[in-house]
């Protein structure tokens, strides 16, 4: 009987495990191996260079500048998305009628492709000519058209990037916060009311946020990883027929041009990918020690 259970276990799990190994773990390990070789235009190099690729990528001003920029970008976009998503969740959670409708409406953008959303923002909302929606609104108030994506000074392109990311991501994290809010025992709020606590910031600070500690840790973790892995929206918003501009270049765009551009330096690109993965790991561990995702919710 136990043998039959094991057989059926591998019948169902085996194909998934095999695909996971072939298409995830093997390429991951091979990428780490390539980072120690001179791999120009080949995935089977023979010239071992040791840490040469790591030294080269860390001395590349473009990669280091992109990494620094996205550390700052992460420090900005994570709290903004967190606050916006939590605010949506709090509002939807207080709705007594049509809660499912509002939940679906706010979540719907999460199902949209990043590429499609970026093209809508680029070609319709923030088009650099006077016919774009944003420039049309500016024209109503006598403002001149703004080249939102092609001018580095002032850097209006960050407004475009941040708004499209908020639109795409806020609904998903709102659902996570809603799940956490619905797990909070209403007795805690009733006890707070009996003790004289006023609804609003006091209750939010001393009851809601502590009860959402585990959910907050998960949300911040996902936001940090997604911020460092940004590619689709940046590439589709800022690139054109001439290529990608020298500003607001995410690390993944740098790796894309390094590994798949004209030089096809797969060794250097793999070294950059390993460095980026280590940065994400360090930030994630630091965030985990700060928020403590492994701890139970306060009062639980």
URFENRA-V714603 format. One line per field, one symbol per residue. ss: DSSP state (a for helix, b for strand, c for the rest). burial: + if it has 9 or more other ideal C-beta (glycine too) atoms within 8 Angstrom, else -. A space follows every 10 residues. Layout:
ss: ???
burial: ???
This chain:
ss: caaaaaaaaa aaaaaaaaaa aaaaaaaaaa aaaaccbccb cccccccbcc caaaaaaacc aaaaaaaaaa aaaaaaaaaa aaaaaaaaaa aaaaccccaa aaaaaaaaaa accaaaaaaa aaaaaccccc ccaaaaaaaa cccccccccc ccccccaaaa aaaaaaaaaa aaaaaaaaaa accccaaaaa aaaacccccc aaaaaaaaaa acaaaaaaaa aaaaaaaacc caaaaaaacb ccbccccccc aaaaaaaaaa ccccbaaaaa aaaaaaaaaa aaaaaaaaaa accccccccc
burial: ---------- ---------+ +----+---+ ++-+++++++ ----+---+- --++-+++-- -++++++-++ --++-+++-+ ++-+++-+++ -++-+---+- -++--+++++ -+-+--++++ ++--++++-- -+++++-++- ----++-++- +---+++-++ ++++++++++ ++++++++++ +--+---++- -++---+--- -+++-+++++ ++++++++++ ++++++++-+ ++++++++-- ----+--+++ +++++++++- ---+++++++ ++++++--++ --++--++-- +++---+---
